[in-house]
């Protein structure tokens, strides 16, 4: 692992584990995450208590926000300039032959996409509860930010829809089984979103921190593209979070607009700082990247499949004198099983995958184990097989970057419309396979038309823009309607 990345990861880990309270509250993250996502109104006290505990855990942590509101614009610009300079240095180093800073192989990049999914799939959730203040100008910058996180109802721009497609494209399922630490940020975002009025200063502070442009976002986008992985979700955040007119600027404007004129301004700002610090809890981009171990990931994949596979192989299929079923009976034997496959010549490490008999069993439409391994799992296996002892890899055909491939598809006229899954209202009406969905959308139109006031319509539509719904067809339509009403 790159020493700079390891140092960043260690610093992030230290920052997120300052107190014993941080350990205790993190144990509830995963349970709360799914509770808020599936039945958000079932236990509101648990969400509020969770945020309170997280705030208590971060109050001793440092925060680099300036001491006064007046200094915030300059602070944002200085951070942006610093990130830009660091990125220029990164690009210069890469041009001069430096290796990738983050991803050792394509499987590593896909692991990252999977490992940060719990956070990315609730993107913007911390702002959801502010929709009810749509008629208060002081909240407009935050509400506009939420609408933009939702793509203003356009599937091509809805952040969660984009990320769900990214996961599906590369077979990165199973993120639900990730460890507790991967759910901390998502749980915080959901809990804040469902208690936004109670934690308003913290929501403002959290938003202020989350919407700043980080260096890792730029590097991640660059290196994903090198592996032919669509970086659009990440590059979209580079543009919408910009300090000149994007979410970073809106975050500062929102704080200025909602800072109390009467009352204890210093106490309010202290709570803003607490919200800002919440960004440092849980798994971070750099810690997720640093935790990847190719061998361990392959072992985990095979161990997860052993529960079914231990009964599916014929007895004549033997490796090192033992049946495959016997090898798979105990998941702890998986590393030894891999070594036995290698010793028996079924796997030829450091060579192209086609030279390995085991690879031919799992890859290809006519492979004996076709469909057993997902695209992501096959990539892990591929990268493990081709890895040499010195860390280099077998030379295979070089793949196009994602952008290069898309340019080729554009030239051939084959580039698919990103929004095809959720066409506009008129197109849905003429699509027989979407009859049920069409009825739901038509019913929503009728309900909105029957509302006696704009306030009533906004309340109805706002309920369909919650983190667990807004990326669905009806949620996207509700978001489009709210966007029009909000700007009217």
Helices and strands as residue ranges (DSSP letters): H 3-16, H 20-26, H 29-38, H 44-58, G 69-71, H 72-95, H 106-115, H 117-120, G 125-133, G 137-139, H 140-149, G 151-153, H 159-169, G 175-177, G 180-183, H 184-193, H 200-210, H 215-226, H 232-240, H 247-258, H 265-277, G 278-280, H 285-290, H 294-309, E 318-319, E 322-323, H 324-329, G 331-333, H 334-343, G 353-355, H 357-362, H 375-386, H 402-412, G 418-422, H 425-429, G 432-434, H 435-449, H 454-462, H 473-487
